[in-house]
Amino acid sequence: MTEFDVSADVEAVVEDTELPEELKAEVYRSVEERDASVEQADEIARAVEHRYLDTRVDALDPVGTVSAQSIGEPGTQLTMNTFHYAGVAEIDVTQGLPRLIELVDARKTPDTPTMTVHLDDEYAADREKAHEVVWKIEATKILALGDISTNVADMRVHIDLNPDTLQERWPTVDSVDEIAGEVAGIIEDSLGVKTVQQGTNVEFGPEEPSYRDLLQLVEELRDVTFKGIEEVSRVVIRKEETEDGEEFVLYTEGSAFGDVLSIEGVDASRTTCNNIHEIHSELGIEAAREIIIEETKTTLEEQGLDDVNVRHLMLVADIMTNRGEIESIGRHGISGSKESVLARAAFEVTVNHLLDAAIHGEVDDLNGVTENVIVGKPIKLGTGDVNLKMGSTSRSSQAD
Amino acid sequence: MVDVSQHELVPEHVVLDEDELQDVLDEYDIDRTDLPKIKRTDPALPDEAEMGNVVKIIRESRTTDTAVVYRLVVD
């Protein structure tokens, strides 16, 4: 049954244990490697099983508290300030404590949004093709395309487009004139002016001669996006090693995950971004859970804290996504929506919670930890949730 | 439109029929409202999933081979 070269007896012995698949595979691997006998295999399997059962979480263990401490302690060693990301080509990414806070607070937009864009086969292999995708993603503003000059005497704005840049950024269009026409069209649409185009020269001006309107138009012109995605200000191409050769991967400054996924040449199955809300709205709650784990994990790992067990991060992600939408850990999220009044009051803004609860006649069932500590009852965790009774073991013995 | 289910971050979602669901609820001795939730508008949800259905999610787990979880479809 297994992919390993072990005898049927060994398999029977290992399958008989309570081990999960991954550990069974590990046992098979060891047995195969060392060519152990059935007795030895049995001993190994029993030992591993014993250790596995021993390290499992006990019933009524406060896993949340353990997780909080396990993330909190290494958290004290995280860098407090952001600095430039040395790893991936000059893209600045928030790291350390600010990033971790950003994640558990579930901020709507991260401080430094970024996407990792993987490309489809043919685009990933060829730098030229990869560049085609870059121009579809990176926002192209007028300053990148040519020079603007204002003629105050005639009240005209004059743009001298650079034909080489045009050709480079619109690789699929053959004639430069056509591209310039397209640019002029975008200017007309977004600024609401009439343009005059001659070759790569585009000219326009305000309807009524007005110095203020003229300057206003130039201001607005600078903000117009001619190609690419508004939110993405910069794209960096990197060549990366993969299992089968090399591929080009794009890193962006700014993110628009939904828009990028539908661009031709983008591998929509591997592309990701660091905004958990964008992942949530495009790929759903399960993907959001996955990205929260991944992001918290890499944040800790980058600071050399890779010994935080992933189970703690998984618990955090599970809690944050439990209600089908991303909730932050804090007053506005998990802690603020606790059922118990006393637990909420103990966390923040005590008086408001107590007052509201009194007005609405709320009842506290005293099920959680905090509220029981407050009223001085044993908490319902560990030995606190077990009742022991003295007495005889069976009725039949009493009858004798 | 992009096929969301093809993305590597998205695990398999299957709508559970009532019999299977009953087995699950019996096994854990819980009510269906005790399950984690998933929004009806979730992009990864199969088309046939309706409010009140339970979806079975088969994740590739970091700690074991695959992990099966359930989510109740809510509004």
Boltz contact constraints between the chains, C-beta under 6 A:
constraints:
  - contact:
      token1: [A, 20]
      token2: [B, 64]
      max_distance: 6.0
  - contact:
      token1: [A, 21]
      token2: [B, 65]
      max_distance: 6.0
  - contact:
      token1: [A, 22]
      token2: [B, 64]
      max_distance: 6.0
  - contact:
      token1: [A, 22]
      token2: [B, 65]
      max_distance: 6.0
  - contact:
      token1: [A, 261]
      token2: [B, 2]
      max_distance: 6.0
  - contact:
      token1: [A, 262]
      token2: [B, 2]
      max_distance: 6.0
  - contact:
      token1: [A, 268]
      token2: [B, 2]
      max_distance: 6.0
  - contact:
      token1: [A, 269]
      token2: [B, 6]
      max_distance: 6.0
  - contact:
      token1: [A, 269]
      token2: [B, 7]
      max_distance: 6.0
  - contact:
      token1: [A, 269]
      token2: [B, 8]
      max_distance: 6.0
  - contact:
      token1: [A, 270]
      token2: [B, 8]
      max_distance: 6.0
  - contact:
      token1: [A, 283]
      token2: [B, 4]
      max_distance: 6.0
  - contact:
      token1: [A, 283]
      token2: [B, 7]
      max_distance: 6.0
  - contact:
      token1: [A, 283]
      token2: [B, 9]
      max_distance: 6.0
  - contact:
      token1: [A, 283]
      token2: [B, 10]
      max_distance: 6.0
  - contact:
      token1: [A, 284]
      token2: [B, 42]
      max_distance: 6.0
  - contact:
      token1: [A, 284]
      token2: [B, 43]
      max_distance: 6.0
  - contact:
      token1: [A, 284]
      token2: [B, 44]
      max_distance: 6.0
  - contact:
      token1: [A, 285]
      token2: [B, 38]
      max_distance: 6.0
  - contact:
      token1: [A, 285]
      token2: [B, 42]
      max_distance: 6.0
  - contact:
      token1: [A, 286]
      token2: [B, 11]
      max_distance: 6.0
  - contact:
      token1: [A, 286]
      token2: [B, 44]
      max_distance: 6.0
  - contact:
      token1: [A, 286]
      token2: [B, 57]
      max_distance: 6.0
  - contact:
      token1: [A, 287]
      token2: [B, 9]
      max_distance: 6.0
  - contact:
      token1: [A, 287]
      token2: [B, 10]
      max_distance: 6.0
  - contact:
      token1: [A, 290]
      token2: [B, 9]
      max_distance: 6.0
  - contact:
      token1: [A, 310]
      token2: [B, 62]
      max_distance: 6.0
  - contact:
      token1: [A, 322]
      token2: [B, 36]
      max_distance: 6.0
  - contact:
      token1: [A, 323]
      token2: [B, 37]
      max_distance: 6.0
  - contact:
      token1: [A, 324]
      token2: [B, 37]
      max_distance: 6.0
  - contact:
      token1: [A, 324]
      token2: [B, 38]
      max_distance: 6.0
  - contact:
      token1: [A, 324]
      token2: [B, 39]
      max_distance: 6.0
  - contact:
      token1: [A, 324]
      token2: [B, 74]
      max_distance: 6.0
